[in-house]
Amino acid sequence: MGNDLRYSWIRVPAGNDFPLQNIPFGIFSNNENSPRPATRIGNTVVDLSVLADHGFFDDLEINDLSVFYQPILNDFIALGKPVTGKVRELIMTLFASDNPMIKENLALQNHALYPVHEVKMQMPVSVGDYTDFYSSEEHATNVGRMFRDPANALLPNWKHIPVGYHGRASSIVVSGTPIHRPKGQTKADDKSFPDFGPTQQLDFELEIGFIVGGNTDLGTSISTSNAEDYIFGLVLFNDLSARDIQKWEYVPLGPFLSKNFGSVISPWIVTLEALEPFRAKGPVQDPEVLPYLKFEGARNYDIQLEVAIEPPAVSRLPERDEVSGKDAMLVCRSNFKYMYWNMCQQLAHHTVNGCNVRTGDICASGTISGPDEGSFGSMLELTWKGTRPIRMPDGSERKFLHDGDTVIMRGRAEKNGLRIGFGEATTIILPPKD
């Protein structure tokens, strides 16, 4: 149930990311009410607190209905997939074209339904911890070729472990939030000492993040076989990076100031249940992985991804979670199925040492690059360290991001007439603060 081609009585425009089969979860607010949980069908936001007010969730054995009135989704997600799955299925039933229960109740609709452009989307979860992986073979190889030995681009451990590092959870923000250009130390190759100032090589990184959907105790591990029980859903993830700061600081302990100044996520969490029809096999892993990283079945997902840049002359910070992008230039098309290490392997490796995880934690995939130049998931790769600038429609060139640029990330999965999408993750780059 839930992935058939049933329709909703709420209008879903052609090519929309949010048909009845999606039912993502997010947090919205407006001028009248504080932030609270919602889902989305077409371009309509559905207030779940109003559905709770009218008793629609009373029969789902949810002991504490306050989860539908809270400003974050953590406690709702913590109910567990058996319960949140029933909520999702009930919503699909209520809004199916053949169900008159809400369809014929205009008073209820007036309280529960909002046009998406009239609401403000908020952070969907409180992020306790954040881990960023480095799981695209193409991306890791490209970086290795640029900065190390082209003949030995991958480090010896890369094909044996899902490499990752712990990032800064406090600077993860929701789509529409502007990011100031960061400052830090950089060192030119022809200088003996570093300089301090704004980064000159600000970059995006096209990633997908998964939201952890359960707690574990310190000392326990999650296996690849049950990892999906702990993955509630996915968001688009823009891991903004300052490449010149990163180059100077990353030895010996890896990224620090170059990546902790801002990461941007899409506001709607798309569940694994909605993405079930789009499972795909990942790349063949050679050499054979250690037993705790082995898995069965298709654990990658065929999700088409793209990045566009809108130059300053036409950029604007949207008052909604989407922009038209009509003046933006598409610079990248990639796909989540390219990932060498899948999410189940990432979570299994993350916890194999006994590291505990908590509901609302985010794990990001790492830059998602494909096999050809147009599928590279960062400006670093697309312009090859700035040596191949991208010409914009207004005649300007981009080696890296300029102040005033709006970065727009989109993602969708399509198969047999069904489209499940994420909407957008957008941010405008502002000058550094004094």
C-alpha positions in Angstrom: 0.0 0.0 0.0 1.1 3.6 -0.6 3.2 3.3 -3.7 0.4 2.6 -6.2 -0.8 5.3 -8.6 -3.8 6.4 -6.6 -4.7 10.1 -6.7 -5.6 12.7 -4.2 -8.5 15.1 -4.2 -5.9 17.8 -3.5 -4.6 19.0 -6.9 -1.1 17.8 -7.7 0.3 19.6 -10.7 2.1 17.6 -13.4 5.8 17.2 -12.5 5.2 17.9 -8.8 7.4 16.2 -6.3 4.7 15.5 -3.8 2.0 13.1 -5.0 -0.3 11.2 -2.6 2.4 8.4 -2.5 5.0 10.7 -1.0 3.6 12.0 2.3 6.9 13.5 3.6 7.1 15.1 7.1 8.2 18.6 8.0 7.7 21.5 10.4 5.9 24.7 9.2 4.7 27.9 10.7 2.7 31.0 9.7 1.7 34.3 11.2 -1.1 32.7 13.2 0.5 29.7 14.7 3.8 28.4 16.1 5.9 25.8 14.4 4.2 22.3 14.2 4.3 19.1 12.2 2.9 18.9 8.6 2.9 16.9 5.5 2.6 18.0 1.9 0.4 17.0 -1.1 1.1 18.9 -4.3 1.5 22.5 -3.3 -0.7 22.1 -0.2 0.7 21.9 3.3 -1.4 19.7 5.7 -1.4 20.7 9.4 -1.1 17.4 11.3 -2.1 19.1 14.6 -5.5 19.9 13.2 -5.9 16.3 12.1 -5.0 15.3 15.7 -7.5 17.9 17.0 -10.3 16.1 15.1 -9.4 12.7 16.4 -8.0 11.1 13.2 -5.0 9.6 15.0 -6.9 8.3 18.0 -7.0 4.7 16.8 -3.3 4.4 16.1 -2.3 3.5 19.6 -0.2 6.6 20.1 0.0 7.2 23.8 1.0 10.8 23.6 -0.6 12.9 20.8 1.5 15.9 21.8 3.9 14.7 19.1 1.6 16.4 16.6 1.9 19.8 18.3 5.6 20.0 18.9 8.0 22.4 17.0 10.3 19.5 16.0 9.7 16.0 14.7 12.1 14.1 17.0 9.4 12.7 19.3 7.2 11.8 16.4 10.0 9.9 14.7 10.9 8.2 18.0 7.5 6.5 17.9 9.1 4.1 15.6 8.4 3.0 12.0 5.5 0.7 12.8 3.6 3.8 14.2 4.8 6.5 11.8 4.1 4.2 8.9 0.5 3.9 10.1 0.3 7.7 10.3 1.5 8.0 6.8 -0.9 5.3 5.5 -3.8 7.0 7.3 -3.0 10.3 5.7 -2.9 8.7 2.2 -6.3 7.2 2.9 -7.8 10.5 4.2 -6.7 12.4 1.1 -7.4 9.8 -1.5 -9.7 11.0 -4.2 -12.4 8.5 -3.3 -12.5 9.4 0.5 -15.1 12.1 1.3 -14.2 12.4 5.0 -12.1 15.6 4.7 -12.9 16.2 1.0 -16.5 17.3 1.9 -15.6 19.1 5.2 -14.8 22.7 4.0 -14.6 24.0 7.6 -11.9 21.4 8.4 -10.0 22.2 5.2 -9.9 25.9 6.1 -8.1 25.0 9.3 -5.9 22.2 8.1 -4.8 23.2 4.6 -2.4 25.9 3.5 -0.9 26.9 0.2 2.8 26.2 0.4 3.7 29.8 -0.5 1.8 31.1 2.5 3.9 29.2 5.1 7.5 29.2 6.3 9.3 25.9 6.6 11.4 25.3 9.7 14.1 22.8 10.7 12.3 19.5 10.8 14.4 18.0 13.6 16.7 19.1 16.4 20.1 17.7 15.3 22.1 16.3 18.2 25.0 14.9 16.2 26.1 15.1 12.6 28.4 12.8 10.6 29.6 13.5 7.1 30.8 10.5 5.0 33.0 10.4 2.0 31.4 7.6 0.0 31.5 8.5 -3.7 34.3 6.7 -5.4 34.2 9.2 -8.3 34.4 12.2 -5.9 37.2 10.7 -3.8 39.1 9.8 -6.9 38.8 13.3 -8.4 40.0 14.9 -5.2 42.9 12.5 -5.0 43.9 13.3 -8.6 43.8 17.0 -7.9 45.6 17.1 -4.6 47.7 13.9 -4.3 49.1 11.3 -6.7 46.9 11.0 -9.8 48.1 7.4 -10.2 47.1 6.5 -6.6 44.1 8.8 -6.1 42.4 6.7 -3.5 44.0 6.3 -0.1 44.6 2.6 0.9 41.8 2.5 3.4 39.1 4.0 1.2 37.7 0.7 -0.3 37.7 -1.0 3.1 35.9 1.5 5.3 33.2 4.1 4.8 35.4 7.1 5.6 33.6 9.9 7.6 34.2 12.7 10.1 32.1 14.3 12.8 30.7 17.7 11.8 29.0 20.6 13.5 25.3 20.0 14.1 24.5 23.5 15.3 25.2 25.1 11.9 22.8 22.8 9.9 20.0 25.1 8.7 16.8 24.7 6.7 16.4 25.7 3.0 16.0 29.4 2.5 18.5 30.4 5.2 21.3 32.6 3.9 24.9 31.7 4.6 27.7 34.3 5.1 31.0 33.7 3.4 33.3 32.4 6.1 36.7 33.7 7.1 39.8 31.8 8.1 43.4 31.0 7.4 44.6 30.2 3.9 48.1 29.7 2.6 49.1 30.2 -1.0 51.6 27.8 -2.5 54.1 30.5 -3.1 54.0 32.0 0.4 55.9 31.0 3.6 53.1 32.1 6.0 49.3 31.9 5.9 47.0 34.8 5.4 43.6 35.5 7.1 40.4 36.7 5.4 37.3 35.5 3.6 37.5 32.3 1.6 38.0 32.8 -2.1 37.0 29.3 -2.9 33.5 28.8 -1.5 31.9 25.6 -2.8 28.7 23.6 -2.6 28.7 19.8 -2.1 25.7 17.9 -3.4 24.8 15.3 -0.8 21.8 13.4 0.7 21.4 13.1 4.4 19.5 10.5 6.3 17.7 11.2 9.6 18.4 8.7 12.3 15.1 7.2 13.6 15.9 5.6 16.9 18.2 5.5 19.9 20.9 3.0 20.7 22.7 2.3 23.9 26.4 3.1 24.2 28.4 -0.1 23.4 25.8 -1.6 21.0 26.0 -1.8 17.3 23.6 -1.6 14.3 24.0 -4.2 11.6 23.6 -3.8 7.9 20.6 -6.1 8.1 18.6 -3.9 10.6 20.1 -0.5 9.7 17.0 0.6 7.8 15.0 0.3 11.0 17.1 3.2 12.2 16.8 5.4 9.0 13.6 7.4 9.1 14.0 9.3 5.9 16.2 11.4 3.6 16.8 15.1 2.9 18.8 17.0 0.4 22.0 18.2 2.0 24.3 21.0 0.8 27.6 20.7 2.7 29.1 24.1 1.9 32.9 24.1 1.9 35.7 26.6 1.9 38.3 24.9 -0.3 41.2 27.2 0.4 40.7 27.0 4.1 40.2 23.2 3.9 43.5 22.8 2.0 45.5 24.5 4.7 43.8 22.9 7.8 42.9 19.4 6.8 46.3 17.8 7.7 46.5 16.0 10.0 43.0 15.8 11.4 40.7 16.7 8.5 38.1 19.5 7.9 37.3 22.0 10.6 36.5 25.7 9.9 36.2 24.9 6.2 33.0 23.0 6.8 31.4 24.0 10.1 30.0 27.4 9.1 26.8 26.2 7.4 25.1 23.2 5.8 21.6 23.5 4.2 18.9 20.8 4.2 15.6 20.5 2.4 12.6 21.0 4.7 10.7 17.8 3.9 11.9 14.4 5.2 11.0 11.8 2.5 10.6 8.4 4.1 12.2 5.2 3.0 8.7 3.8 2.5 8.0 6.4 -0.1 11.3 5.6 -1.8 10.8 1.8 -1.8 10.0 1.5 -5.5 13.3 3.2 -6.4 15.8 0.8 -4.8 18.8 0.1 -6.9 22.0 -1.9 -6.8 25.1 0.0 -6.1 28.6 -0.3 -7.6 30.4 -3.7 -7.3 32.6 -3.5 -4.2 36.1 -4.8 -4.9 37.9 -5.9 -2.8 35.4 -7.8 -0.8 34.4 -6.0 2.4 34.7 -7.3 5.9 31.8 -9.4 7.2 30.2 -6.6 9.3 29.9 -4.5 6.1 28.3 -7.2 3.9 24.6 -6.8 3.1 21.9 -8.4 1.1 19.6 -6.9 -1.5 19.5 -3.5 -3.2 20.5 -0.8 -0.7 21.1 2.1 -3.0 18.3 4.4 -4.4 17.8 5.7 -7.9 17.4 9.4 -7.0 18.1 12.0 -9.7 19.9 15.0 -8.4 20.8 18.4 -9.8 22.3 21.7 -8.8 21.7 25.1 -10.3 23.3 28.5 -9.6 21.3 31.7 -9.8 23.6 34.8 -10.2 23.3 37.9 -8.0 21.5 40.0 -10.6 18.4 37.8 -10.2 18.9 36.0 -6.9 16.5 36.6 -4.1 16.0 35.0 -0.7 12.6 33.2 -1.1 9.8 33.6 1.5 8.8 30.0 0.7 10.8 26.8 0.5 11.0 26.9 -3.3 12.1 29.3 -6.0 11.3 29.1 -9.7 14.9 28.9 -10.7 14.0 30.2 -14.2 17.1 32.4 -14.3 19.4 29.8 -12.8 22.0 27.8 -14.6 22.0 24.0 -14.2 25.6 23.0 -13.4 25.3 19.4 -12.3 23.2 16.3 -12.8 24.0 13.3 -10.6 22.4 10.3 -9.0 22.3 8.9 -5.5 22.7 5.3 -6.9 26.4 6.1 -7.7 27.4 5.9 -4.0 30.0 3.2 -3.4 29.1 2.8 0.3 25.4 2.7 1.0 23.6 4.1 4.0 23.3 0.7 5.7 27.1 0.2 5.5 27.7 3.8 6.8 25.5 3.3 9.8 26.9 -0.2 10.6 30.4 1.2 10.4 29.5 4.2 12.5 28.2 2.1 15.3 30.5 -1.0 15.1 32.7 0.4 17.8 29.7 0.9 20.1 29.0 4.5 19.3 25.4 5.3 20.2 23.1 7.2 17.9 20.0 9.3 18.8 16.8 10.2 17.0 17.3 13.3 14.9 21.0 12.7 14.2 22.0 13.3 10.6 24.4 11.4 8.5 25.3 12.9 5.2 26.5 10.9 2.2 29.4 12.9 1.1 29.6 14.6 -2.3 27.7 12.6 -4.9 29.6 12.6 -8.1 29.0 10.4 -11.1 31.2 9.1 -13.9 31.2 12.1 -16.3 32.1 15.7 -15.8 28.5 16.9 -15.8 27.7 14.7 -12.9 30.4 16.0 -10.6 28.8 17.2 -7.3 31.0 20.2 -6.4 32.5 23.3 -8.1 35.9 22.0 -7.1 35.4 19.1 -9.6 33.2 20.9 -12.1 35.8 23.6 -12.7 38.8 21.3 -11.8 40.2 23.6 -9.0 39.1 26.7 -11.0 41.1 25.9 -14.1 37.9 25.4 -16.2 35.5 28.2 -15.3 31.8 27.9 -15.9 30.2 30.7 -17.9 26.9 31.9 -16.6 24.0 33.2 -18.7 24.8 36.8 -17.6 28.3 36.5 -19.1 30.1 36.1 -15.8 32.3 33.1 -14.9 32.3 30.9 -11.9 35.4 29.1 -10.5 33.7 29.0 -7.1 30.6 30.7 -5.6 30.2 34.5 -5.6 28.5 36.6 -3.0 24.9 36.9 -4.1 24.7 33.6 -5.8 21.8 31.4 -4.9 22.5 27.6 -4.9 19.5 25.5 -5.7 19.6 21.7 -5.1 16.8 19.4 -6.3 16.2 15.7 -6.1 13.5 13.3 -7.4 13.0 9.6 -8.2 10.8 8.6 -11.1 9.6 5.2 -12.3 6.5 3.8 -14.1 4.7 7.2 -13.9 5.4 7.7 -10.2 7.5 10.7 -9.1 8.7 11.1 -5.5 10.7 14.2 -4.9 12.3 16.4 -2.2 11.5 19.9 -3.4 14.5 22.1 -3.0 17.4 23.0 -0.7 18.3 26.6 -1.4 20.6 29.2 0.1 21.9 32.6 -0.9 25.6 33.4 -0.3 26.0 36.7 1.6 29.2 38.7 2.2 31.2 37.9 5.4 30.1 39.5 8.6 32.4 42.1 10.1 
